[in-house]
Amino acid sequence: MNPLTHFNDKGQAQMVDVGDKATSQRVAVAEGYIRMQPETLERICSGDHRKGDVAGIARIAGIMASKRTAELIPLCHPLALTHVSVDFTTETGQNRIRCQATTQTTGQTGVEMEALLAVQIALLTIYDMCKAVDRGMSIESVRLLEKSGGQSGHWKAASPAAEPPAPELDSIIANNAR
């Protein structure tokens, strides 16, 4: 059997047939970071960005992107997502924002690509909204953290070196708005 399921025996691209697979609860969690100048991070956290609520708009962009994964990535199955969350935390000591996306469905195929796309688009939205003040931002370390469901069951990425917990961006913005 070919381990690359998106290719047939002749090496031609194909959409995987999931018709005979059992339906199960599928969950995927992905993360990524955007690094920036300290002043840019401060503007985002203080809500002092002339384009508005950067995190709120990036969250909506990530959720919307996850729902369009099959339109953007060839051979992905269109899925009826049952839940998508996009959350941000700040790491002020490293001048970056962490984005974590969780996607869920009950279906015959996984939601990893939907979670990864949500992270990428959320981070690209932050870049787009802040590029006028910081063109040197970098998106980094986008990866799948965990997935569950289906034949392969539960999978979890190895933990990187422990970092101190970062305050949630939403909490910082709410506190600064008071």
Phi and psi in degrees as a GROMACS rama.xvg file:
@    title "Ramachandran Plot"
@    xaxis  label "Phi"
@    yaxis  label "Psi"
@TYPE xy
-73.8143  120.898  ASN-2
-69.4242  -18.9296  PRO-3
-92.4401  95.1979  LEU-4
-69.6898  -13.602  THR-5
-88.1927  10.7263  HIS-6
-129.155  137.863  PHE-7
-83.8709  -175.099  ASN-8
-63.4563  -20.0607  ASP-9
-93.4745  2.2359  LYS-10
82.6639  11.0267  GLY-11
-89.381  145.13  GLN-12
-64.2908  142.722  ALA-13
-149.756  152.513  GLN-14
-85.111  130.851  MET-15
-65.3706  134.523  VAL-16
-82.9134  112.541  ASP-17
-106.259  10.4351  VAL-18
-58.8273  -32.288  GLY-19
-94.4343  -1.54186  ASP-20
-77.0396  147.921  LYS-21
-71.8421  146.135  ALA-22
-78.2397  135.64  THR-23
-149.749  164.733  SER-24
-70.4676  125.115  GLN-25
-118.459  133.686  ARG-26
-137.431  140.591  VAL-27
-139.197  143.774  ALA-28
-128.484  129.477  VAL-29
-129.32  160.797  ALA-30
-142.198  163.539  GLU-31
-168.314  168.784  GLY-32
-131.809  153.08  TYR-33
-127.378  121.978  ILE-34
-97.8036  142.793  ARG-35
-152.528  175.225  MET-36
-68.3401  148.726  GLN-37
-55.3343  -36.246  PRO-38
-65.9217  -36.1905  GLU-39
-67.2151  -45.4267  THR-40
-60.6992  -41.6008  LEU-41
-62.3598  -41.5686  GLU-42
-61.0487  -42.7011  ARG-43
-65.2694  -47.5506  ILE-44
-66.7245  -34.1787  CYS-45
-83.1964  -9.50885  SER-46
75.8018  15.3337  GLY-47
-96.4612  44.4403  ASP-48
-110.49  128.759  HIS-49
-63.9341  -18.8848  ARG-50
-86.5578  -4.02336  LYS-51
107.472  -153.271  GLY-52
-76.364  91.1617  ASP-53
-58.5206  -49.7274  VAL-54
-64.7478  -41.0819  ALA-55
-63.1334  -42.7763  GLY-56
-69.6335  -39.9129  ILE-57
-64.5109  -36.8323  ALA-58
-61.8744  -47.7882  ARG-59
-62.3057  -41.6214  ILE-60
-60.8931  -42.5634  ALA-61
-63.8135  -43.4784  GLY-62
-63.509  -46.5729  ILE-63
-60.7308  -40.8053  MET-64
-63.1984  -42.2982  ALA-65
-58.1542  -34.8178  SER-66
-75.0521  -10.2489  LYS-67
-114.972  16.9744  ARG-68
-54.3076  -44.9704  THR-69
-64.347  -23.0932  ALA-70
-79.5139  -22.7411  GLU-71
-104.657  -27.9575  LEU-72
-114.374  115.668  ILE-73
-56.1187  141.254  PRO-74
74.0231  3.36599  LEU-75
-77.073  141.984  CYS-76
-79.0386  139.779  HIS-77
-69.782  131.111  PRO-78
-121.338  149.282  LEU-79
-93.3093  94.8141  ALA-80
-69.8034  137.627  LEU-81
-98.3843  -18.3805  THR-82
-161.868  140.978  HIS-83
-140.375  130.853  VAL-84
-129.686  143.061  SER-85
-129.774  119.352  VAL-86
-126.611  150.86  ASP-87
-124.748  144.152  PHE-88
-132.446  150.654  THR-89
-100.483  147.791  THR-90
-125.847  81.2019  GLU-91
-61.7245  -34.088  THR-92
-64.482  -23.428  GLY-93
-111.223  5.08417  GLN-94
53.7024  50.4973  ASN-95
-148.784  164.171  ARG-96
-117.867  134.842  ILE-97
-99.3455  134.624  ARG-98
-113.903  132.946  CYS-99
-127.311  128.997  GLN-100
-118.637  139.158  ALA-101
-124.038  130.234  THR-102
-124.582  147.422  THR-103
-141.909  149.803  GLN-104
-158.344  165.366  THR-105
-113.076  112.814  THR-106
-169.203  -165.049  GLY-107
-103.562  -0.191751  GLN-108
-147.17  158.259  THR-109
-75.8487  171.982  GLY-110
-118.557  23.9965  VAL-111
-62.6983  -44.4365  GLU-112
-64.6859  -35.0822  MET-113
-64.6264  -41.1178  GLU-114
-67.8467  -44.0031  ALA-115
-64.2615  -40.6184  LEU-116
-67.288  -38.7243  LEU-117
-58.3917  -44.4344  ALA-118
-62.8587  -48.8877  VAL-119
-59.469  -46.77  GLN-120
-71.2608  -37.2781  ILE-121
-60.7015  -44.9798  ALA-122
-68.649  -38.0821  LEU-123
-63.979  -33.4367  LEU-124
-67.174  -41.4292  THR-125
-59.5527  -45.3861  ILE-126
-57.9601  -48.4767  TYR-127
-60.1977  -42.4582  ASP-128
-72.0876  -23.0097  MET-129
-112.368  -0.337674  CYS-130
-63.6056  -24.2831  LYS-131
-66.1359  -26.5939  ALA-132
-107.275  -12.1647  VAL-133
-157.114  87.7719  ASP-134
-78.6179  -9.56888  ARG-135
-89.9386  10.076  GLY-136
-61.6544  150.969  MET-137
-134.543  136.72  SER-138
-93.9882  131.488  ILE-139
-146.282  160.334  GLU-140
53.1884  41.6778  SER-141
-76.5803  128.33  VAL-142
-159.341  160.476  ARG-143
-80.6207  129.376  LEU-144
-93.7503  -38.1667  LEU-145
-163.011  149.238  GLU-146
-148.242  150.435  LYS-147
-143.051  157.631  SER-148
103.703  162.015  GLY-149
78.6184  -174.52  GLY-150
-61.6447  -37.4204  GLN-151
-79.4739  -7.77788  SER-152
70.3441  -141.431  GLY-153
-93.8593  136.399  HIS-154
-136.193  139.716  TRP-155
-137.182  134.28  LYS-156
-68.2538  151.743  ALA-157
-64.8404  142.354  ALA-158
-76.2779  134.055  SER-159
-72.6214  174.648  PRO-160
-52.1938  138.583  ALA-161
-61.3302  132.518  ALA-162
-117.829  150.921  GLU-163
-63.1003  146.42  PRO-164
-62.5321  142.114  PRO-165
-104.192  146.508  ALA-166
-68.2773  148.04  PRO-167
-69.6955  135.58  GLU-168
-57.4508  -40.3552  LEU-169
-60.6205  -40.2033  ASP-170
-66.9079  -40.5278  SER-171
-64.2702  -44.7528  ILE-172
-63.0558  -43.7636  ILE-173
-63.0261  -42.0997  ALA-174
-66.3681  -37.2636  ASN-175
-73.5639  -21.7544  ASN-176
-78.2425  -15.8127  ALA-177
